[in-house]
């Protein structure tokens, strides 16, 4: 597919639909994340291809809660291979992806190359926090869902 910014996504298996905003890199070259308030949208990292273009398009989102659906990527770990993710694009087209893998990585050992480096087809990466540690009040890991483009509309 030609480049076109994403505007929203739907994950039927989670009964989830949300808007997508655009984020990039901060001045210190760290990844800018979407707002953290409850109900905040997901974001597309503008240093990655747009969903449907060749390469790994990256969407970021928060969990925001370990008990309810207030976060756009709440319960993302429930996705299984074969589940679909649709991304509506600014040009009116839709990219349809199918999950093929989910992995949890320690934030200290995040596999940057596996997630962000070029691939030879259109893919999608959904990234969120995982493994909430009550003792620190922080999420210690990242969950990455990998999906490949299987259809367009």
C-alpha positions as CSV (number, residue, x, y, z in Angstrom):
1,X,0.0,0.0,0.0
2,X,1.1,3.6,-0.5
3,X,1.9,5.7,2.5
4,X,-1.1,7.1,4.4
5,X,-1.2,8.0,8.1
6,X,-3.4,5.8,10.3
7,X,-6.4,7.4,12.0
8,X,-8.0,4.6,14.0
9,X,-7.8,0.9,14.7
10,X,-10.1,-2.0,15.6
11,X,-9.3,-5.2,17.4
12,X,-12.5,-7.4,17.2
13,X,-11.1,-10.1,19.6
14,X,-10.9,-7.5,22.3
15,X,-13.9,-5.5,21.3
16,X,-11.6,-2.5,21.1
17,X,-11.7,0.5,18.8
18,X,-9.7,3.7,19.2
19,X,-8.3,6.7,17.4
20,X,-4.6,7.0,16.6
21,X,-2.5,10.1,17.0
22,X,1.1,10.7,15.7
23,X,4.2,10.7,17.9
24,X,7.9,10.8,17.2
25,X,11.2,11.1,19.0
26,X,11.9,13.4,22.0
27,X,14.8,15.8,21.9
28,X,16.9,13.1,23.7
29,X,16.1,10.6,20.9
30,X,13.9,8.5,23.1
31,X,10.5,7.4,21.9
32,X,7.6,9.8,22.6
33,X,4.7,7.9,24.0
34,X,1.0,8.8,23.8
35,X,-0.8,10.6,26.6
36,X,-1.2,8.5,29.8
37,X,-4.6,9.5,31.0
38,X,-7.5,7.0,31.0
39,X,-9.1,6.8,27.6
40,X,-6.0,8.2,25.8
41,X,-5.6,7.1,22.2
42,X,-2.9,4.9,20.7
43,X,-0.1,6.6,18.7
44,X,1.7,5.8,15.5
45,X,5.4,6.2,15.7
46,X,6.2,8.5,12.7
47,X,9.7,7.0,12.4
48,X,8.1,3.8,11.2
49,X,6.2,3.0,8.0
50,X,2.5,3.8,7.9
51,X,0.4,0.7,8.5
52,X,0.1,-1.2,5.2
53,X,3.4,0.1,3.8
54,X,6.3,-2.4,3.5
55,X,8.1,-2.6,6.9
56,X,7.1,-2.7,10.6
57,X,4.5,0.0,11.4
58,X,4.6,0.7,15.1
59,X,1.6,1.6,17.3
60,X,2.1,2.5,20.9
61,X,-0.6,2.4,23.7
62,X,-1.0,2.3,27.4
63,X,-2.6,-0.3,29.7
64,X,-3.5,2.4,32.3
65,X,-5.1,-0.1,34.6
66,X,-4.6,-3.8,35.6
67,X,-8.3,-4.2,36.4
68,X,-10.4,-2.5,33.7
69,X,-10.5,-1.4,30.0
70,X,-9.5,2.2,30.6
71,X,-6.3,1.7,28.6
72,X,-6.4,1.4,24.8
73,X,-4.1,-1.6,25.0
74,X,-5.6,-3.2,28.1
75,X,-5.6,-7.0,27.9
76,X,-3.5,-7.0,24.7
77,X,-1.8,-10.2,26.0
78,X,-5.1,-12.0,25.2
79,X,-4.5,-11.7,21.5
80,X,-3.8,-15.1,19.8
81,X,-2.3,-16.0,16.4
82,X,-5.0,-15.5,13.8
83,X,-6.7,-12.6,15.5
84,X,-7.3,-9.6,13.3
85,X,-6.4,-5.9,13.7
86,X,-7.7,-3.4,11.2
87,X,-6.2,0.0,10.7
88,X,-8.2,2.8,9.0
89,X,-6.0,5.2,7.1
90,X,-6.2,8.9,6.2
91,X,-6.7,8.1,2.5
92,X,-9.9,6.1,3.3
93,X,-8.3,2.7,2.9
94,X,-8.1,0.0,5.5
95,X,-5.1,-2.3,6.3
96,X,-6.0,-5.7,7.8
97,X,-3.4,-7.5,9.8
98,X,-3.3,-10.9,11.4
99,X,-1.5,-11.6,14.7
100,X,1.3,-14.2,14.3
101,X,3.3,-13.7,17.6
102,X,3.3,-12.0,21.0
103,X,6.4,-11.6,23.1
104,X,7.1,-10.1,26.5
105,X,10.5,-8.4,26.9
106,X,12.3,-6.9,29.9
107,X,12.5,-3.2,29.4
108,X,16.3,-3.5,30.0
109,X,16.6,-6.1,27.2
110,X,14.2,-4.7,24.6
111,X,15.0,-6.2,21.1
112,X,15.1,-2.9,19.1
113,X,16.2,-4.6,15.9
114,X,13.5,-7.3,16.0
115,X,10.8,-4.7,16.6
116,X,11.9,-1.7,14.5
117,X,14.3,-2.8,11.7
118,X,13.0,-3.3,8.2
119,X,11.2,-6.4,7.1
120,X,10.3,-7.4,3.5
121,X,6.5,-7.2,3.9
122,X,3.9,-4.9,5.6
123,X,3.8,-5.7,9.3
124,X,2.4,-4.1,12.4
125,X,3.8,-3.9,15.9
126,X,1.6,-3.1,18.9
127,X,3.7,-2.1,21.9
128,X,2.6,-1.6,25.5
129,X,3.8,-2.1,29.1
130,X,3.4,-5.4,30.9
131,X,4.1,-7.1,34.3
132,X,3.0,-4.5,36.8
133,X,5.1,-4.6,40.0
134,X,3.0,-3.4,42.9
135,X,6.2,-2.9,45.0
136,X,7.6,-0.2,42.6
137,X,4.3,0.9,41.0
138,X,5.9,0.4,37.6
139,X,5.5,-1.9,34.7
140,X,8.8,-3.9,34.3
141,X,8.3,-5.3,30.8
142,X,7.0,-4.5,27.4
143,X,4.6,-6.6,25.4
144,X,5.0,-6.6,21.6
145,X,2.3,-8.1,19.4
146,X,3.5,-8.9,15.9
147,X,1.0,-9.0,12.9
148,X,1.3,-9.2,9.2
149,X,-0.8,-7.6,6.5
150,X,-3.3,-10.1,5.1
151,X,-5.9,-7.9,3.3
152,X,-6.9,-4.4,2.3
153,X,-10.2,-2.6,1.9
